[in-house]
Amino acid sequence: MFDAPRAARIEALAYDYDSRAKESVGTCNLCGGSRLAEVSRTDRYGYPAVLAVCTRCGLGFLSPRLNSAEYAAFYDGVYRPLVSAYHGRLIDAETVQEEQREYADGLADHLARVLGAPPRSIVDIGGSTGAVAGPLCARFGATATVIDPAPDELRVAQDAGMETIAGLAEDYDPAGRTWDLVLLCQTIDHLLDVAGTLAALRSMIAPEGNAFVDVLDVRFMMRRRGSIEGAVKIDHPFYLTRSTALGHFARAGLSVESERLAGDGHWGFVLSPAEPAEPDWPGLGKGAERLLAEAWALRATGA
Ligand SMILES: [Zn+2]
């Protein structure tokens, strides 16, 4: 549904997505395939972003997408104002803090139920202000490290006494350092290389440790928003489902210990290190069919 005040707020930001430098993504980050189905050409903000779905495994991704320098510029000053304009209320380092508190409490309850022992050290990749790492560390009595590209948000984490590392998850070299619990919360869809980041994440897990990763399920979001475009946003280069997340974990050498579907469509996975393995390719093929069928049904009903 067209929302004129929302469109005017986004227009007022004068972010010229069309003219920003982009790169095309010719092969799938999960299966390496190159048979893609283009399913939409506009995102929820009205920017001309093309969503492609790999017909072999069902991984969704933007192509073309902003290049890495453009994404860095996007996160340094455009992202939060854009999300604020979309929702019609201020969203910044402070408000994110409050909103993520509830998320952190729910996650802490889940982890307390499924982890064998409380983690002594926690790192949050893409951890923003430490709004999730902070409450988890308080709950488990652990030390906190936050890795994030946004300096304003890291400052909040630093002021709260957490160790901070500035930079993109993709560029961070842990150099052998490990943590009892590695978090990648509400972040995987923002990455430019899911497979590469999961491989790095695996190397950061202590031998008896775990990771928690969640993905915003794109089929869930299409259904909830009632359109394909409503599920697409330039801040998400990748669009995963439960199936494609499981495929990525298998390839990265991460075995699933427990799963959790949150009310907002995030599928969460508690993971432990394992040997890399071939994903369930026939299952991924069926997942691709389901996702394309969902897109077809929404298109057919005029959404
Ligand atoms: Zn694929």
Boltz pocket constraint, residues with backbone or C-beta under 6 A from the ligand:
constraints:
  - pocket:
      binder: B
      contacts: [[A, 28], [A, 29], [A, 30], [A, 31], [A, 32], [A, 33], [A, 54], [A, 55], [A, 56], [A, 57], [A, 58], [A, 59]]
      max_distance: 6.0
